[in-house]
């Protein structure tokens, strides 16, 4: 008999009596991965999530309180679920079938009736509205941002550097911003120095380091202002960097960002900024939930890209008037 501390989830998976849960929602990249693969393995496990790797990509599996995103499979497992304590472990074999997946011998996740998450799309772009949205974001979060990571780059471009990571990142970010300004002004390729991109990749602790998240945020921001080609320019440099600089989970999230996709809370925040609207606490709470500092690291990159674009557009408008 398996001892249980909760009526809905086990302390250890039972191979004789598998735990059955249902998927509630799935991101587009997760759907593509599952549709095109038959086998996989667990490649990372945390209390709240675990990742399944196949030859086609990654899927991030979460319990009922997990946020939607491009790689995410949200299940109806209780919010108290701890996947590590439940017995999910690295290198477990995953069998993918048409309507479910079997994780090891003790967990079955059914997705026959799953709802596909549709990423929110930003409004029509307007430099004035985006500038207003950035100002409202900064006024709202000035005392809310985490002290570690790169979140402070979301506050202002002429900030006094605080965290140790930000000190390392300040030069590369400043030069990347200048390169983006040149590209936007002249409609040339976005060509940040590979050494600056490499300096950010892997910067910071965690499965998705702060520097990686910042770069992802920049690509999402470029998509938000319809500069998809520049996002792809940055992605090519990221992809050409030493493959050891980016772990497979972070690489998958960066690949999604190159296509303009990120966690639901990030995309909803980008939409509100783009409309110049008020930033409500619900959206900020959604950003807070994304990793330790990951959500705000992504927002920092998003804001840098959006503000650089608005500055170039404002300068162009002024020059036309003069």
N, C-alpha and C positions, 0 to 999 in steps of 0.2 A: 504494500500500500504506500503510495506517495503522500508524504505529509504536505498539506497545503496551508499557506498563511492567508490566502485570499480565495474566495469561492469561485473566482473567474479565471485565475491564472496560476500555474503551478510553480513551485520553487525549482523544479527540475523537470525537463521534458520526459515524458513517459513513452518509451518505444513500444510498449504493448497497448497503450491507449493514447494515440496521438491527440494533441491539442489542436482543435479546429477553430480557426478564426476566419473572418471574411474581410476582403478588401473593401474600403469605402470609396476611395478616390485614387486616381493614378495620373501621373504627369505624362506628357506626350513622349518624352525620351524614355521613360520607364516602360511605357506601353510598347514602343518600338523594340526595345531590348527584349522584353518578354515574348513578343510575337515572333521574333526571329531566332530564338535560341531554344535548345532542348535541355541543356545541362549548364550548371554553374556551381559556384562555391561561395561560401561566406568568406569575405575578405577583411571585414572589420566589424567589431561588435562593441557597442556601448550600452549604457543603461537604457537609454531612450530609443536608440535606433540600431540597426545593423545593415550592412551593405552586402549585396549579392553581386558577384562579378561573373559575367559570361563573356564569350568571345566577341560579343557585339556591344558591350557597355556595362554600366552599373545601374543597380536599382537600390534606392535607400528605403528600407522598410521601417515604418514607425507605428506607434500605438495611436489610439483615438485622438490624442491631443497634439499630434504631429501636424505641422503646417504643410499646405500644398506647395508643390514645386515641380520642376521639370523631371527630376529623377526620382520623385517620391511615390511610394505606394503606402497610402495611409490605411491602416486596418481598424477594425472595431475592437481590438484588444483594449482592455481597460487602461485608463490613464496611469494607473499605479504599476503597470507592467514594467518589469526590469528584465530586458532580454538576456543580459549576462547571467543574472540569478536564475533565469528560466532554463538555462542550459544551451542556448545558442552560442556557438563558439567558432572561431576561425578555422577554416579548411573543411567545415562540414559540407558534404555534397548536397547540391540542390537540384532536384528534378523538376523541370518545367513542363507542364502539360497544358492542354488547351483551355482548361478552366480553373487550374489551381497550380500551386507549387508545393513540393514537399521539401522541407528543410531538415536534413538528416532523417531520422526515423521517428521524431517525436512532435513535429509541427507541420501542419498543413494549412496553407493560406489559399482560400478560394477567391477568385476574382471574376467569376462568371457574370456578376451583375454590377461590376464596378462602374463608377461614374468617372469620365475623363475630365480632369481639371483643364480649363481653358484659361491661359494666361491673360490677365487684363491688358488692354492696349492703351497707350498714352493718347491724350487728346491731340488735336491739331496743334502744331508747334507755334509758339509765339514768344519771342525773346522777352517782352515785357512781363508776360504772365509767369514765365519761368523764373525771372529775377525776383518777382514778388513771392513766388513759392519758396525760393531758396531763403529769402529774408525771413519768411514766416517760420520755416523749419528751424533756422538758427535761433530765432527768438524763443522757440518752444523747447529746444533741447540743450541750451547753453549750460544748464546745471544737471543734465541728465546723462551725458555721454560717459562711457567707461573711461577710467583713468589710464588703462593700458591699451595696447594696440595702436591703430592709426585713426581712431575716431575723430581726433581733434582737427584733422584736415577737412572735416565737414563744416567746421565753424567759420573759418576765414582763411583767405589765401596768404595774409600777412601775419599769421599767428606767431605767438611766442612758443617755441617748441617745448613740450613738457616731457612726454614719455621717452624712454630710451630707444624704443623702436622708431618713434617719429624722428628722432635725431638722425638715425641712420637713413631713414627714408626721405628726408626733406630734400636733399640734393637731387636724387633721381626723380622725385615727383615734380619738383620745380622745372627740371629740364624737360621732362615728358610733357608737362603743361605747355612749355614754350614751343616744343615741336608740334603739338596739336594745334596751337594757335597759328603757326606758320602754315600747316596743312589746310586748316579751315579758311585762312585768308587767301591762299593761292590755289585751292582745289588741287593740290598735289597729294602724293601719298603721305600718309602719316608714318613718319620714319623716326621714332624715338631710338636713341642709341641702344643696341642690344645689351650693352653693359648695364644700362640703367634698368631695363626690364629684368635682367638677370639678378640685379641687386635686390629687387623686390620679391622675386620668386623664392619661396621658402623662408621669407623673413618673418620670424615669430614662431611661437609654439603652436601645437595643435595639428589636427588632421587637415584643416584648411587654414594655413598660416595667414596672418594679417596682410602681408604683401600680396599674396595670391588673391585674397578677397578684394583688396583695393583694385587690382587690375581687372577683376571680374566686374566690379562696379563701374569702372570706366567704360568697359565695352557695353554694358547695359545702358549707361547714359548716352553713349553715341547712338545706339539704336533708338533711344527715346526721341532724339532730334533728327532722326532719319539719316544719320551718317553711318549706315551699315558698312560701307566699304572701308571706312577708317577703323571700325571695330575688327574687321577681318585683317586689316594691315597689322594691328596689334596682336591678334591671335596668331598670325604667321610667325611673328618674332617669338612669342611665347612658345609656340610649338617647336621652333628651331633651337631653343635653348637646350642645354644639357638635360636629357630626359630624367636624370637623377635629381634635378632641381625640384621636380613636382611629383608628389605621390599620386597614385592612381585615382584616389577619391577627389583630391583637389583638381586634378586634370579634368575629370569629368564635369565638375562644376564650372571650371573655366571654359570648357567646350560649350556648355549650355549658354554661358554668358556671351560667348562669341556670336551666338544666334539671338541675343537679346533676351534670354530667359534666365530667371532667377526665382527665388522664393516668392510666394504670393505677396507677402508683406512688403518686400522691396519693390515689386512692380506696382502695387497699389500706392505706395508712397511716391513713386516716380510720376504716377498719373495725377496725384494731388498737387505735386510741385509744378507739373506742367500746366495745370489749370489755374495756378496762383491761389489755390484754395487754402482754407485753414487746415492745419495738421491736427487731427484728433488723437486722443490718447490711445484709442484702439489700434491704430496703425503703428504708433510708436511702441506699444506693447508687443505687437507682432514682430517688429524688428528686434526688440530686446530678446525674444525667444530664440533667435537664430544663433546658436552656438554661444560661446563665452563672450567674444567681442565680434564675431564674424559679421553679424547683421550691420553693425555700425561701421566696420571696416569697408563693407560693400557700399554703404551709403556715402562714405567719404570719397571713394572713387567715383560714384555716381555724381556727387555734387561738383567735384573738380571738373569732370567732363562737361556737365551742364553749364557751369559758370564760365568755363573757357569759351564755350560756344556762344553764350549770350554776350560776352565781352567783344568777341569778333563781330557778331551781328550788330551790336550797338555802334562799334567803330565804323563799320561799313555804312550804316544808316547816316551817321554824322558826316562822313565824307561825301555822301551823295547830296546832302542838304547844302554843304559848303561849296 
